[in-house]
Amino acid sequence: MFKLTKSHLAFIEQIRSTNAEISTDLEQKHQEYVNAVGAVIDAVTLANEAVQDFNSALEEHRQELRDISEDFISAVADFRTEYEDKSEKWQESDRGQATSSWLEELEEIAQRLEDATIAIELEEIDEPSDEELEYDLEDLWDQLENISTQPEY
């Protein structure tokens, strides 16, 4: 005949008696965890708002730099056109050669401005998933509370 022995029953009773203590402790620890995760989620939310603000400001500055660069590049192109409209004699003069060197420097800067980008961009942070916050031992405790001492025939 299958039947739980006194030692089995004592073990089950020991589990039942510590169940409340374990449950209380684990629920307290879980609540502390949930509170900590809540603080993390709040911090992540603030951080993501800061990321959005940063990236928005970054795009505004990129546009400002593009506008300034376009103006500078346009001015250099105008200088080059003006230089080339001068006579060959003037271009070969000391003033012409100095202007040519200066224009080459400006054109190098203009090229670098044209190629330049601000590559920094921040990524948003992921919040913890609901699965990471789950906690449920109730089914186990219910099973232990309702355990039969022998098979039901």
N, CA, C and O atoms as a GROMACS GRO file, in nm:
protein
  612
    1MET      N    1   0.084  -0.117   0.000
    1MET     CA    2   0.000   0.000   0.000
    1MET      C    3   0.089   0.124   0.000
    1MET      O    4   0.187   0.132   0.074
    2PHE      N    5   0.052   0.219  -0.084
    2PHE     CA    6   0.129   0.342  -0.093
    2PHE      C    7   0.074   0.443   0.006
    2PHE      O    8  -0.044   0.479   0.002
    3LYS      N    9   0.160   0.488   0.094
    3LYS     CA   10   0.118   0.586   0.193
    3LYS      C   11   0.242   0.661   0.239
    3LYS      O   12   0.349   0.602   0.255
    4LEU      N   13   0.226   0.791   0.260
    4LEU     CA   14   0.340   0.868   0.310
    4LEU      C   15   0.368   0.828   0.454
    4LEU      O   16   0.277   0.808   0.534
    5THR      N   17   0.495   0.817   0.484
    5THR     CA   18   0.536   0.779   0.619
    5THR      C   19   0.532   0.901   0.710
    5THR      O   20   0.514   1.014   0.666
    6LYS      N   21   0.551   0.873   0.840
    6LYS     CA   22   0.555   0.983   0.937
    6LYS      C   23   0.667   1.081   0.904
    6LYS      O   24   0.649   1.202   0.921
    7SER      N   25   0.780   1.031   0.857
    7SER     CA   26   0.891   1.122   0.823
    7SER      C   27   0.855   1.207   0.700
    7SER      O   28   0.892   1.324   0.692
    8HIS      N   29   0.782   1.146   0.604
    8HIS     CA   30   0.736   1.223   0.489
    8HIS      C   31   0.640   1.333   0.534
    8HIS      O   32   0.650   1.449   0.493
    9LEU      N   33   0.545   1.294   0.620
    9LEU     CA   34   0.447   1.389   0.670
    9LEU      C   35   0.514   1.501   0.750
    9LEU      O   36   0.475   1.617   0.742
   10ALA      N   37   0.617   1.463   0.829
   10ALA     CA   38   0.690   1.564   0.906
   10ALA      C   39   0.761   1.661   0.812
   10ALA      O   40   0.764   1.781   0.837
   11PHE      N   41   0.817   1.607   0.704
   11PHE     CA   42   0.883   1.692   0.605
   11PHE      C   43   0.783   1.789   0.542
   11PHE      O   44   0.810   1.908   0.529
   12ILE      N   45   0.667   1.736   0.503
   12ILE     CA   46   0.563   1.821   0.444
   12ILE      C   47   0.519   1.926   0.543
   12ILE      O   48   0.500   2.042   0.506
   13GLU      N   49   0.501   1.888   0.669
   13GLU     CA   50   0.461   1.984   0.772
   13GLU      C   51   0.568   2.091   0.791
   13GLU      O   52   0.537   2.208   0.813
   14GLN      N   53   0.694   2.051   0.784
   14GLN     CA   54   0.805   2.146   0.796
   14GLN      C   55   0.799   2.247   0.680
   14GLN      O   56   0.818   2.367   0.699
   15ILE      N   57   0.773   2.196   0.560
   15ILE     CA   58   0.761   2.284   0.444
   15ILE      C   59   0.645   2.379   0.463
   15ILE      O   60   0.657   2.498   0.437
   16ARG      N   61   0.531   2.326   0.509
   16ARG     CA   62   0.413   2.410   0.531
   16ARG      C   63   0.441   2.518   0.635
   16ARG      O   64   0.398   2.632   0.619
   17SER      N   65   0.513   2.481   0.740
   17SER     CA   66   0.538   2.578   0.847
   17SER      C   67   0.635   2.687   0.805
   17SER      O   68   0.626   2.801   0.852
   18THR      N   69   0.728   2.654   0.716
   18THR     CA   70   0.822   2.756   0.670
   18THR      C   71   0.772   2.832   0.548
   18THR      O   72   0.829   2.933   0.509
   19ASN      N   73   0.663   2.782   0.487
   19ASN     CA   74   0.608   2.843   0.368
   19ASN      C   75   0.578   2.992   0.390
   19ASN      O   76   0.617   3.076   0.309
   20ALA      N   77   0.510   3.023   0.499
   20ALA     CA   78   0.474   3.163   0.525
   20ALA      C   79   0.598   3.249   0.541
   20ALA      O   80   0.605   3.360   0.489
   21GLU      N   81   0.696   3.198   0.613
   21GLU     CA   82   0.821   3.273   0.634
   21GLU      C   83   0.895   3.295   0.502
   21GLU      O   84   0.941   3.405   0.474
   22ILE      N   85   0.905   3.189   0.423
   22ILE     CA   86   0.973   3.199   0.293
   22ILE      C   87   0.897   3.295   0.202
   22ILE      O   88   0.957   3.382   0.137
   23SER      N   89   0.764   3.278   0.196
   23SER     CA   90   0.683   3.363   0.110
   23SER      C   91   0.699   3.510   0.148
   23SER      O   92   0.718   3.595   0.061
   24THR      N   93   0.692   3.540   0.278
   24THR     CA   94   0.705   3.678   0.324
   24THR      C   95   0.841   3.734   0.285
   24THR      O   96   0.851   3.846   0.234
   25ASP      N   97   0.946   3.656   0.311
   25ASP     CA   98   1.081   3.702   0.278
   25ASP      C   99   1.097   3.725   0.128
   25ASP      O  100   1.150   3.827   0.085
   26LEU      N  101   1.051   3.627   0.048
   26LEU     CA  102   1.065   3.640  -0.096
   26LEU      C  103   0.980   3.753  -0.152
   26LEU      O  104   1.024   3.825  -0.242
   27GLU      N  105   0.860   3.770  -0.099
   27GLU     CA  106   0.776   3.881  -0.145
   27GLU      C  107   0.840   4.015  -0.112
   27GLU      O  108   0.834   4.109  -0.192
   28GLN      N  109   0.902   4.024   0.007
   28GLN     CA  110   0.971   4.147   0.045
   28GLN      C  111   1.090   4.173  -0.049
   28GLN      O  112   1.109   4.284  -0.097
   29LYS      N  113   1.167   4.069  -0.074
   29LYS     CA  114   1.283   4.084  -0.163
   29LYS      C  115   1.237   4.118  -0.304
   29LYS      O  116   1.298   4.200  -0.373
   30HIS      N  117   1.128   4.056  -0.348
   30HIS     CA  118   1.076   4.085  -0.481
   30HIS      C  119   1.028   4.229  -0.488
   30HIS      O  120   1.051   4.297  -0.588
   31GLN      N  121   0.961   4.277  -0.383
   31GLN     CA  122   0.914   4.416  -0.382
   31GLN      C  123   1.033   4.512  -0.387
   31GLN      O  124   1.027   4.615  -0.455
   32GLU      N  125   1.139   4.480  -0.315
   32GLU     CA  126   1.260   4.562  -0.320
   32GLU      C  127   1.316   4.565  -0.463
   32GLU      O  128   1.358   4.669  -0.513
   33TYR      N  129   1.314   4.448  -0.527
   33TYR     CA  130   1.360   4.437  -0.666
   33TYR      C  131   1.272   4.522  -0.758
   33TYR      O  132   1.323   4.598  -0.840
   34VAL      N  133   1.139   4.509  -0.743
   34VAL     CA  134   1.046   4.586  -0.826
   34VAL      C  135   1.067   4.735  -0.804
   34VAL      O  136   1.065   4.813  -0.900
   35ASN      N  137   1.088   4.776  -0.677
   35ASN     CA  138   1.113   4.917  -0.649
   35ASN      C  139   1.243   4.964  -0.715
   35ASN      O  140   1.248   5.074  -0.771
   36ALA      N  141   1.345   4.881  -0.708
   36ALA     CA  142   1.474   4.916  -0.769
   36ALA      C  143   1.459   4.924  -0.921
   36ALA      O  144   1.511   5.016  -0.985
   37VAL      N  145   1.387   4.827  -0.979
   37VAL     CA  146   1.365   4.829  -1.124
   37VAL      C  147   1.283   4.952  -1.162
   37VAL      O  148   1.307   5.014  -1.265
   38GLY      N  149   1.185   4.988  -1.077
   38GLY     CA  150   1.107   5.109  -1.102
   38GLY      C  151   1.195   5.232  -1.107
   38GLY      O  152   1.178   5.320  -1.191
   39ALA      N  153   1.291   5.237  -1.014
   39ALA     CA  154   1.386   5.350  -1.013
   39ALA      C  155   1.471   5.348  -1.141
   39ALA      O  156   1.501   5.453  -1.198
   40VAL      N  157   1.509   5.228  -1.185
   40VAL     CA  158   1.587   5.215  -1.309
   40VAL      C  159   1.502   5.262  -1.427
   40VAL      O  160   1.551   5.334  -1.514
   41ILE      N  161   1.376   5.220  -1.430
   41ILE     CA  162   1.288   5.260  -1.540
   41ILE      C  163   1.273   5.412  -1.541
   41ILE      O  164   1.276   5.474  -1.648
   42ASP      N  165   1.256   5.472  -1.423
   42ASP     CA  166   1.247   5.618  -1.416
   42ASP      C  167   1.375   5.682  -1.468
   42ASP      O  168   1.372   5.780  -1.543
   43ALA      N  169   1.489   5.625  -1.428
   43ALA     CA  170   1.618   5.679  -1.474
   43ALA      C  171   1.634   5.659  -1.625
   43ALA      O  172   1.684   5.748  -1.694
   44VAL      N  173   1.590   5.544  -1.676
   44VAL     CA  174   1.597   5.518  -1.820
   44VAL      C  175   1.509   5.618  -1.895
   44VAL      O  176   1.548   5.671  -1.999
   45THR      N  177   1.391   5.644  -1.841
   45THR     CA  178   1.302   5.742  -1.904
   45THR      C  179   1.368   5.878  -1.911
   45THR      O  180   1.367   5.944  -2.015
   46LEU      N  181   1.427   5.922  -1.799
   46LEU     CA  182   1.497   6.051  -1.798
   46LEU      C  183   1.615   6.050  -1.894
   46LEU      O  184   1.638   6.148  -1.967
   47ALA      N  185   1.688   5.940  -1.895
   47ALA     CA  186   1.804   5.930  -1.984
   47ALA      C  187   1.759   5.936  -2.130
   47ALA      O  188   1.822   6.002  -2.212
   48ASN      N  189   1.650   5.866  -2.162
   48ASN     CA  190   1.601   5.867  -2.301
   48ASN      C  191   1.549   6.004  -2.340
   48ASN      O  192   1.564   6.044  -2.456
   49GLU      N  193   1.489   6.078  -2.248
   49GLU     CA  194   1.449   6.215  -2.277
   49GLU      C  195   1.572   6.301  -2.305
   49GLU      O  196   1.572   6.384  -2.395
   50ALA      N  197   1.677   6.279  -2.226
   50ALA     CA  198   1.803   6.353  -2.248
   50ALA      C  199   1.864   6.315  -2.383
   50ALA      O  200   1.919   6.400  -2.453
   51VAL      N  201   1.855   6.187  -2.420
   51VAL     CA  202   1.905   6.141  -2.550
   51VAL      C  203   1.830   6.212  -2.662
   51VAL      O  204   1.891   6.261  -2.757
   52GLN      N  205   1.698   6.217  -2.649
   52GLN     CA  206   1.619   6.284  -2.752
   52GLN      C  207   1.653   6.433  -2.761
   52GLN      O  208   1.666   6.488  -2.871
   53ASP      N  209   1.668   6.497  -2.646
   53ASP     CA  210   1.707   6.639  -2.645
   53ASP      C  211   1.844   6.659  -2.710
   53ASP      O  212   1.864   6.751  -2.789
   54PHE      N  213   1.939   6.571  -2.674
   54PHE     CA  214   2.074   6.580  -2.730
   54PHE      C  215   2.070   6.563  -2.881
   54PHE      O  216   2.128   6.643  -2.954
   55ASN      N  217   2.001   6.458  -2.928
   55ASN     CA  218   1.997   6.432  -3.072
   55ASN      C  219   1.924   6.542  -3.148
   55ASN      O  220   1.960   6.575  -3.261
   56SER      N  221   1.822   6.600  -3.086
   56SER     CA  222   1.752   6.712  -3.148
   56SER      C  223   1.844   6.834  -3.160
   56SER      O  224   1.852   6.897  -3.265
   57ALA      N  225   1.914   6.866  -3.051
   57ALA     CA  226   2.010   6.977  -3.054
   57ALA      C  227   2.122   6.949  -3.154
   57ALA      O  228   2.166   7.039  -3.226
   58LEU      N  229   2.166   6.825  -3.157
   58LEU     CA  230   2.271   6.785  -3.251
   58LEU      C  231   2.228   6.811  -3.394
   58LEU      O  232   2.305   6.863  -3.474
   59GLU      N  233   2.105   6.774  -3.428
   59GLU     CA  234   2.055   6.796  -3.564
   59GLU      C  235   2.047   6.945  -3.595
   59GLU      O  236   2.077   6.987  -3.707
   60GLU      N  237   2.005   7.025  -3.497
   60GLU     CA  238   2.001   7.171  -3.518
   60GLU      C  239   2.141   7.225  -3.546
   60GLU      O  240   2.160   7.308  -3.635
   61HIS      N  241   2.240   7.178  -3.469
   61HIS     CA  242   2.378   7.224  -3.489
   61HIS      C  243   2.433   7.175  -3.622
   61HIS      O  244   2.508   7.246  -3.690
   62ARG      N  245   2.397   7.053  -3.660
   62ARG     CA  246   2.441   7.004  -3.791
   62ARG      C  247   2.388   7.095  -3.902
   62ARG      O  248   2.460   7.129  -3.996
   63GLN      N  249   2.261   7.134  -3.890
   63GLN     CA  250   2.202   7.221  -3.991
   63GLN      C  251   2.272   7.357  -3.991
   63GLN      O  252   2.299   7.413  -4.098
   64GLU      N  253   2.300   7.410  -3.873
   64GLU     CA  254   2.373   7.538  -3.864
   64GLU      C  255   2.508   7.527  -3.934
   64GLU      O  256   2.547   7.615  -4.010
   65LEU      N  257   2.579   7.416  -3.906
   65LEU     CA  258   2.710   7.396  -3.970
   65LEU      C  259   2.697   7.381  -4.121
   65LEU      O  260   2.780   7.432  -4.196
   66ARG      N  261   2.592   7.311  -4.166
   66ARG     CA  262   2.571   7.297  -4.311
   66ARG      C  263   2.546   7.434  -4.373
   66ARG      O  264   2.600   7.466  -4.479
   67ASP      N  265   2.464   7.516  -4.306
   67ASP     CA  266   2.436   7.650  -4.360
   67ASP      C  267   2.563   7.735  -4.366
   67ASP      O  268   2.590   7.800  -4.467
   68ILE      N  269   2.639   7.733  -4.257
   68ILE     CA  270   2.764   7.810  -4.253
   68ILE      C  271   2.861   7.758  -4.360
   68ILE      O  272   2.926   7.835  -4.430
   69SER      N  273   2.870   7.626  -4.370
   69SER     CA  274   2.960   7.565  -4.468
   69SER      C  275   2.921   7.604  -4.609
   69SER      O  276   3.006   7.638  -4.691
   70GLU      N  277   2.790   7.598  -4.637
   70GLU     CA  278   2.744   7.634  -4.771
   70GLU      C  279   2.777   7.779  -4.804
   70GLU      O  280   2.819   7.810  -4.915
   71ASP      N  281   2.759   7.866  -4.704
   71ASP     CA  282   2.792   8.008  -4.726
   71ASP      C  283   2.942   8.025  -4.752
   71ASP      O  284   2.982   8.099  -4.842
   72PHE      N  285   3.023   7.955  -4.673
   72PHE     CA  286   3.168   7.964  -4.688
   72PHE      C  287   3.211   7.908  -4.824
   72PHE      O  288   3.290   7.969  -4.895
   73ILE      N  289   3.158   7.793  -4.859
   73ILE     CA  290   3.193   7.728  -4.986
   73ILE      C  291   3.152   7.818  -5.103
   73ILE      O  292   3.225   7.832  -5.201
   74SER      N  293   3.035   7.877  -5.091
   74SER     CA  294   2.987   7.968  -5.196
   74SER      C  295   3.079   8.090  -5.209
   74SER      O  296   3.111   8.132  -5.320
   75ALA      N  297   3.120   8.146  -5.095
   75ALA     CA  298   3.209   8.263  -5.097
   75ALA      C  299   3.342   8.227  -5.161
   75ALA      O  300   3.396   8.305  -5.240
   76VAL      N  301   3.397   8.110  -5.127
   76VAL     CA  302   3.525   8.066  -5.185
   76VAL      C  303   3.510   8.048  -5.336
   76VAL      O  304   3.598   8.086  -5.412
   77ALA      N  305   3.397   7.989  -5.380
   77ALA     CA  306   3.374   7.972  -5.523
   77ALA      C  307   3.366   8.108  -5.594
   77ALA      O  308   3.416   8.125  -5.705
   78ASP      N  309   3.302   8.204  -5.527
   78ASP     CA  310   3.294   8.340  -5.585
   78ASP      C  311   3.434   8.401  -5.595
   78ASP      O  312   3.467   8.464  -5.696
   79PHE      N  313   3.516   8.382  -5.490
   79PHE     CA  314   3.654   8.434  -5.494
   79PHE      C  315   3.731   8.370  -5.609
   79PHE      O  316   3.807   8.437  -5.679
   80ARG      N  317   3.711   8.237  -5.626
   80ARG     CA  318   3.782   8.167  -5.734
   80ARG      C  319   3.739   8.224  -5.870
   80ARG      O  320   3.823   8.247  -5.957
   81THR      N  321   3.611   8.246  -5.887
   81THR     CA  322   3.561   8.303  -6.014
   81THR      C  323   3.620   8.442  -6.037
   81THR      O  324   3.664   8.474  -6.147
   82GLU      N  325   3.620   8.524  -5.932
   82GLU     CA  326   3.676   8.659  -5.941
   82GLU      C  327   3.824   8.653  -5.977
   82GLU      O  328   3.873   8.732  -6.058
   83TYR      N  329   3.897   8.558  -5.914
   83TYR     CA  330   4.040   8.542  -5.940
   83TYR      C  331   4.062   8.504  -6.088
   83TYR      O  332   4.149   8.560  -6.156
   84GLU      N  333   3.981   8.408  -6.135
   84GLU     CA  334   3.999   8.361  -6.272
   84GLU      C  335   3.957   8.466  -6.376
   84GLU      O  336   4.000   8.461  -6.491
   85ASP      N  337   3.874   8.560  -6.335
   85ASP     CA  338   3.834   8.669  -6.426
   85ASP      C  339   3.944   8.773  -6.442
   85ASP      O  340   3.940   8.855  -6.534
   86LYS      N  341   4.043   8.769  -6.352
   86LYS     CA  342   4.155   8.864  -6.360
   86LYS      C  343   4.245   8.824  -6.478
   86LYS      O  344   4.242   8.711  -6.526
   87SER      N  345   4.322   8.918  -6.520
   87SER     CA  346   4.413   8.892  -6.632
   87SER      C  347   4.523   8.794  -6.590
   87SER      O  348   4.554   8.778  -6.472
   88GLU      N  349   4.580   8.731  -6.692
   88GLU     CA  350   4.689   8.637  -6.666
   88GLU      C  351   4.809   8.709  -6.606
   88GLU      O  352   4.880   8.654  -6.522
   89LYS      N  353   4.831   8.833  -6.648
   89LYS     CA  354   4.941   8.912  -6.596
   89LYS      C  355   4.922   8.937  -6.446
   89LYS      O  356   5.016   8.925  -6.367
   90TRP      N  357   4.797   8.972  -6.406
   90TRP     CA  358   4.769   8.995  -6.265
   90TRP      C  359   4.786   8.865  -6.184
   90TRP      O  360   4.841   8.866  -6.074
   91GLN      N  361   4.738   8.754  -6.240
   91GLN     CA  362   4.748   8.624  -6.171
   91GLN      C  363   4.894   8.586  -6.147
   91GLN      O  364   4.925   8.521  -6.047
   92GLU      N  365   4.983   8.625  -6.237
   92GLU     CA  366   5.124   8.590  -6.223
   92GLU      C  367   5.199   8.690  -6.135
   92GLU      O  368   5.314   8.665  -6.098
   93SER      N  369   5.136   8.801  -6.102
   93SER     CA  370   5.200   8.902  -6.016
   93SER      C  371   5.208   8.849  -5.873
   93SER      O  372   5.148   8.748  -5.839
   94ASP      N  373   5.285   8.922  -5.788
   94ASP     CA  374   5.297   8.883  -5.647
   94ASP      C  375   5.160   8.878  -5.581
   94ASP      O  376   5.129   8.784  -5.507
   95ARG      N  377   5.078   8.979  -5.608
   95ARG     CA  378   4.942   8.981  -5.551
   95ARG      C  379   4.860   8.863  -5.601
   95ARG      O  380   4.789   8.799  -5.523
   96GLY      N  381   4.870   8.833  -5.727
   96GLY     CA  382   4.795   8.722  -5.788
   96GLY      C  383   4.837   8.588  -5.729
   96GLY      O  384   4.753   8.503  -5.700
   97GLN      N  385   4.969   8.570  -5.712
   97GLN     CA  386   5.019   8.444  -5.658
   97GLN      C  387   4.982   8.430  -5.510
   97GLN      O  388   4.948   8.321  -5.464
   98ALA      N  389   4.988   8.541  -5.437
   98ALA     CA  390   4.948   8.537  -5.295
   98ALA      C  391   4.798   8.505  -5.286
   98ALA      O  392   4.756   8.427  -5.200
   99THR      N  393   4.720   8.565  -5.375
   99THR     CA  394   4.575   8.537  -5.376
   99THR      C  395   4.549   8.392  -5.412
   99THR      O  396   4.461   8.328  -5.354
  100SER      N  397   4.624   8.338  -5.507
  100SER     CA  398   4.610   8.198  -5.548
  100SER      C  399   4.640   8.103  -5.431
  100SER      O  400   4.567   8.006  -5.409
  101SER      N  401   4.747   8.131  -5.358
  101SER     CA  402   4.782   8.047  -5.242
  101SER      C  403   4.672   8.054  -5.136
  101SER      O  404   4.632   7.954  -5.078
  102TRP      N  405   4.625   8.176  -5.114
  102TRP     CA  406   4.519   8.196  -5.015
  102TRP      C  407   4.393   8.121  -5.057
  102TRP      O  408   4.327   8.058  -4.975
  103LEU      N  409   4.359   8.130  -5.186
  103LEU     CA  410   4.241   8.060  -5.237
  103LEU      C  411   4.255   7.908  -5.222
  103LEU      O  412   4.158   7.839  -5.190
  104GLU      N  413   4.373   7.858  -5.245
  104GLU     CA  414   4.396   7.713  -5.230
  104GLU      C  415   4.373   7.670  -5.085
  104GLU      O  416   4.315   7.564  -5.060
  105GLU      N  417   4.418   7.751  -4.991
  105GLU     CA  418   4.395   7.721  -4.850
  105GLU      C  419   4.245   7.722  -4.821
  105GLU      O  420   4.192   7.632  -4.755
  106LEU      N  421   4.178   7.825  -4.871
  106LEU     CA  422   4.033   7.835  -4.849
  106LEU      C  423   3.959   7.718  -4.914
  106LEU      O  424   3.864   7.665  -4.856
  107GLU      N  425   4.001   7.679  -5.033
  107GLU     CA  426   3.936   7.567  -5.102
  107GLU      C  427   3.958   7.434  -5.027
  107GLU      O  428   3.871   7.348  -5.026
  108GLU      N  429   4.075   7.420  -4.966
  108GLU     CA  430   4.101   7.300  -4.885
  108GLU      C  431   4.007   7.298  -4.765
  108GLU      O  432   3.948   7.195  -4.732
  109ILE      N  433   3.994   7.414  -4.700
  109ILE     CA  434   3.903   7.424  -4.585
  109ILE      C  435   3.759   7.399  -4.631
  109ILE      O  436   3.684   7.328  -4.565
  110ALA      N  437   3.721   7.457  -4.744
  110ALA     CA  438   3.586   7.438  -4.797
  110ALA      C  439   3.559   7.291  -4.826
  110ALA      O  440   3.449   7.242  -4.799
  111GLN      N  441   3.658   7.222  -4.881
  111GLN     CA  442   3.643   7.078  -4.910
  111GLN      C  443   3.626   7.000  -4.779
  111GLN      O  444   3.542   6.911  -4.770
  112ARG      N  445   3.707   7.033  -4.681
  112ARG     CA  446   3.696   6.965  -4.552
  112ARG      C  447   3.559   6.991  -4.488
  112ARG      O  448   3.499   6.901  -4.429
  113LEU      N  449   3.511   7.116  -4.500
  113LEU     CA  450   3.378   7.147  -4.447
  113LEU      C  451   3.269   7.068  -4.520
  113LEU      O  452   3.173   7.022  -4.458
  114GLU      N  453   3.286   7.054  -4.649
  114GLU     CA  454   3.188   6.980  -4.728
  114GLU      C  455   3.184   6.833  -4.687
  114GLU      O  456   3.078   6.770  -4.686
  115ASP      N  457   3.300   6.778  -4.653
  115ASP     CA  458   3.310   6.637  -4.615
  115ASP      C  459   3.280   6.612  -4.467
  115ASP      O  460   3.257   6.499  -4.425
  116ALA      N  461   3.281   6.721  -4.389
  116ALA     CA  462   3.270   6.704  -4.244
  116ALA      C  463   3.127   6.671  -4.202
  116ALA      O  464   3.030   6.723  -4.257
  117THR      N  465   3.118   6.583  -4.104
  117THR     CA  466   2.990   6.552  -4.040
  117THR      C  467   3.015   6.536  -3.891
  117THR      O  468   3.126   6.504  -3.848
  118ILE      N  469   2.912   6.559  -3.816
  118ILE     CA  470   2.920   6.531  -3.672
  118ILE      C  471   2.861   6.392  -3.655
  118ILE      O  472   2.740   6.373  -3.669
  119ALA      N  473   2.945   6.296  -3.626
  119ALA     CA  474   2.902   6.157  -3.626
  119ALA      C  475   2.840   6.111  -3.494
  119ALA      O  476   2.784   6.002  -3.486
  120ILE      N  477   2.850   6.192  -3.392
  120ILE     CA  478   2.799   6.152  -3.261
  120ILE      C  479   2.647   6.147  -3.265
  120ILE      O  480   2.582   6.242  -3.310
  121GLU      N  481   2.591   6.038  -3.218
  121GLU     CA  482   2.447   6.030  -3.198
  121GLU      C  483   2.424   5.929  -3.088
  121GLU      O  484   2.482   5.821  -3.089
  122LEU      N  485   2.340   5.964  -2.994
  122LEU     CA  486   2.316   5.877  -2.880
  122LEU      C  487   2.199   5.782  -2.908
  122LEU      O  488   2.104   5.818  -2.978
  123GLU      N  489   2.206   5.663  -2.852
  123GLU     CA  490   2.100   5.563  -2.866
  123GLU      C  491   2.018   5.559  -2.739
  123GLU      O  492   2.071   5.577  -2.629
  124GLU      N  493   1.889   5.534  -2.753
  124GLU     CA  494   1.803   5.520  -2.636
  124GLU      C  495   1.833   5.389  -2.564
  124GLU      O  496   1.884   5.294  -2.624
  125ILE      N  497   1.801   5.385  -2.436
  125ILE     CA  498   1.825   5.269  -2.352
  125ILE      C  499   1.695   5.190  -2.342
  125ILE      O  500   1.588   5.248  -2.329
  126ASP      N  501   1.705   5.057  -2.348
  126ASP     CA  502   1.586   4.972  -2.336
  126ASP      C  503   1.548   4.956  -2.190
  126ASP      O  504   1.634   4.940  -2.103
  127GLU      N  505   1.418   4.959  -2.164
  127GLU     CA  506   1.368   4.933  -2.030
  127GLU      C  507   1.362   4.781  -2.007
  127GLU      O  508   1.355   4.704  -2.103
  128PRO      N  509   1.366   4.738  -1.880
  128PRO     CA  510   1.351   4.594  -1.852
  128PRO      C  511   1.215   4.545  -1.901
  128PRO      O  512   1.116   4.618  -1.894
  129SER      N  513   1.210   4.423  -1.949
  129SER     CA  514   1.084   4.368  -1.998
  129SER      C  515   0.997   4.320  -1.881
  129SER      O  516   1.045   4.300  -1.770
  130ASP      N  517   0.869   4.301  -1.909
  130ASP     CA  518   0.778   4.251  -1.807
  130ASP      C  519   0.821   4.113  -1.757
  130ASP      O  520   0.805   4.081  -1.640
  131GLU      N  521   0.875   4.031  -1.848
  131GLU     CA  522   0.921   3.898  -1.809
  131GLU      C  523   1.029   3.905  -1.701
  131GLU      O  524   1.036   3.817  -1.615
  132GLU      N  525   1.111   4.007  -1.706
  132GLU     CA  526   1.217   4.022  -1.608
  132GLU      C  527   1.163   4.061  -1.471
  132GLU      O  528   1.233   4.051  -1.370
  133LEU      N  529   1.038   4.107  -1.467
  133LEU     CA  530   0.979   4.151  -1.341
  133LEU      C  531   0.887   4.046  -1.280
  133LEU      O  532   0.837   4.064  -1.168
  134GLU      N  533   0.863   3.936  -1.352
  134GLU     CA  534   0.769   3.835  -1.303
  134GLU      C  535   0.824   3.759  -1.184
  134GLU      O  536   0.944   3.737  -1.169
  135TYR      N  537   0.729   3.720  -1.099
  135TYR     CA  538   0.764   3.645  -0.979
  135TYR      C  539   0.637   3.574  -0.934
  135TYR      O  540   0.537   3.639  -0.905
  136ASP      N  541   0.640   3.441  -0.928
  136ASP     CA  542   0.521   3.369  -0.883
  136ASP      C  543   0.559   3.231  -0.831
  136ASP      O  544   0.593   3.141  -0.907
  137LEU      N  545   0.552   3.218  -0.700
  137LEU     CA  546   0.572   3.086  -0.638
  137LEU      C  547   0.440   3.034  -0.581
  137LEU      O  548   0.437   2.929  -0.517
  138GLU      N  549   0.332   3.106  -0.603
  138GLU     CA  550   0.204   3.070  -0.544
  138GLU      C  551   0.160   2.929  -0.584
  138GLU      O  552   0.110   2.855  -0.500
  139ASP      N  553   0.179   2.892  -0.711
  139ASP     CA  554   0.138   2.758  -0.754
  139ASP      C  555   0.211   2.650  -0.676
  139ASP      O  556   0.151   2.550  -0.635
  140LEU      N  557   0.340   2.669  -0.656
  140LEU     CA  558   0.417   2.571  -0.579
  140LEU      C  559   0.366   2.561  -0.437
  140LEU      O  560   0.347   2.452  -0.385
  141TRP      N  561   0.342   2.676  -0.372
  141TRP     CA  562   0.294   2.674  -0.233
  141TRP      C  563   0.156   2.610  -0.226
  141TRP      O  564   0.128   2.534  -0.133
  142ASP      N  565   0.069   2.639  -0.324
  142ASP     CA  566  -0.064   2.577  -0.326
  142ASP      C  567  -0.054   2.426  -0.338
  142ASP      O  568  -0.127   2.353  -0.271
  143GLN      N  569   0.036   2.379  -0.423
  143GLN     CA  570   0.055   2.235  -0.439
  143GLN      C  571   0.101   2.171  -0.308
  143GLN      O  572   0.053   2.065  -0.269
  144LEU      N  573   0.195   2.237  -0.241
  144LEU     CA  574   0.245   2.182  -0.114
  144LEU      C  575   0.137   2.183  -0.007
  144LEU      O  576   0.130   2.092   0.076
  145GLU      N  577   0.053   2.284  -0.006
  145GLU     CA  578  -0.054   2.293   0.093
  145GLU      C  579  -0.158   2.184   0.071
  145GLU      O  580  -0.217   2.134   0.167
  146ASN      N  581  -0.181   2.146  -0.053
  146ASN     CA  582  -0.288   2.052  -0.085
  146ASN      C  583  -0.239   1.912  -0.114
  146ASN      O  584  -0.313   1.832  -0.172
  147ILE      N  585  -0.118   1.881  -0.077
  147ILE     CA  586  -0.063   1.747  -0.106
  147ILE      C  587  -0.139   1.640  -0.030
  147ILE      O  588  -0.171   1.656   0.088
  148SER      N  589  -0.166   1.532  -0.098
  148SER     CA  590  -0.237   1.418  -0.035
  148SER      C  591  -0.136   1.329   0.037
  148SER      O  592  -0.020   1.320  -0.002
  149THR      N  593  -0.181   1.265   0.141
  149THR     CA  594  -0.092   1.177   0.215
  149THR      C  595  -0.086   1.037   0.154
  149THR      O  596   0.003   0.959   0.188
  150GLN      N  597  -0.180   1.006   0.064
  150GLN     CA  598  -0.179   0.876  -0.002
  150GLN      C  599  -0.259   0.886  -0.130
  150GLN      O  600  -0.337   0.979  -0.147
  151PRO      N  601  -0.241   0.789  -0.219
  151PRO     CA  602  -0.320   0.793  -0.342
  151PRO      C  603  -0.469   0.785  -0.314
  151PRO      O  604  -0.511   0.719  -0.220
  152GLU      N  605  -0.546   0.850  -0.396
  152GLU     CA  606  -0.692   0.839  -0.382
  152GLU      C  607  -0.740   0.731  -0.476
  152GLU      O  608  -0.718   0.736  -0.597
  153TYR      N  609  -0.809   0.631  -0.416
  153TYR     CA  610  -0.857   0.517  -0.497
  153TYR      C  611  -1.001   0.531  -0.528
  153TYR      O  612  -1.058   0.445  -0.595
   0.00000   0.00000   0.00000
